[in-house]
């Protein structure tokens, strides 16, 4: 048996399946067909419907069942209607054949036009009234270079390091008939991340985003995958300023889903769709309150610039005690004794190594490695510079330390003893007391719920601290909190009583 085209193109996942193959729960399939109006009690004989990546036919089989039921009600030939109006594609010939057999078993005889073995992004497709499906999930690094080049040339939304499902959105949206309806279940990363920016812009400009159903916590697929799924409904209509939004933890909650109405921004940032926090004067961003958000220094060669042995090898005036994400694990602050070699003067220029014979000798030992870095190849004379310029005054500033990927429930404040490295985000700008007050809010459900709305939950159930997400968080105006309440919150912070922090914030802000 020949290896499938899916495997040969995109490779095999760690669980043995192919990249791109994630099959949708039947309950989700039924719900999606319901919300686009492809209902069993409607006359479906003239409705054109497209599934661009059908796999073994979860959507196609349900479409056929509904068409058969409709034909019995409205007295038309289901086979003739299926052959005229249903189109499905997949790159894997074996899956198409399996889907064909399943259709035959229920009394539908598909033609070569109905089920096509093809790379949908490269083939010609007809206009349609409904697009429904689960496009392939293939990360940028798993897309072959020739396919990436093709997508860049042919799809304007193929931006940054996007997943292959992004051009699937663009092509299928372009095929919608007037007032047509588009419904995908897909990773929600395009709604929040940089790589979805151009797709969001396209939809905001030319289409109407009608609904988002957040399934991130649910079992939406037939196997456990880290896909962060959402269902989106988009119509070929004038853009609207309101959207229906809902979220479920189990797919069997879908029929009784509670829907709320939320505003859609006119720009490319849609994260406020996911947040229920008011934008009035009670709540402000972190930066609006005088704090500054940054990320620790990247050196391009930590094995050289970061070490416990540096005090013995270079001049002490060139080293800074540094803090790494691994020093802040398990809600413990455990410094491993590492130092950062700072090759910069206070004005930001590189030091002259002639004035530092120990550092000169140490760096010369690693010259070949340091010179091979991209930043050094751009400026060969500055072969010992770091990727990020190091500012020693940051060392002595009090700062909140937020490891990028961390399961910590406690948020640490450094009173000015350590220099953060590249896997730690930090917040500075105000006093140690005010930073501890902010840290208490960052530990609360009040903020963690916002964070989960603007970023994706990682394996283990925690969200990533990243500057672009931190800048979107809204917290109460800290200057408007009474001294009594501040002291209570600070006491809870010092005792790490997160439940008490949550109770206090709920008491004050609901």
Secondary structure, DSSP 8 states (H G I E B T S, - for coil): ----HHHHHH-B-TTSSBTT---B-HHHHHHHHHHTT--TTS--TT--EEESS-TTTHHHHHHHHHHHHHHHHHT--HHHHHHHHEEEEES-HHHHHHHHHHHHHTT----TTTEEES-TTTS----EEEEEE------GGGS-HHHHHHHHHH-TT--TT--THHHHHHHHHHTEEEEEEEEEEEEGGGGTSGGGHHHHHHHHHHSEEEEEEE-TTS--BSS-----EEEEEEESS---SEEEEEE-SSGGGGGG---EEEE--SSS--GGGT-----STTEEETGGGT-EEEE-B--S-HHHHEETTHHHHS-GGGEEEEE-GGGS-TT-------EEE--B-TTS-B--GGG-HHHHHHHHHTHHHHHTSHHHHHSGGGTT--SS---GGGTTS-EEEEESS---SS-EEE-S--EEBTTEEEEESS-HHHHHHHHHHHHSHHHHHHHHHHS-B-TTS-B---HHHHTT-EEE-GGGS-HHHHHHHHHHHHTT-HHHHHHHHHHHH-
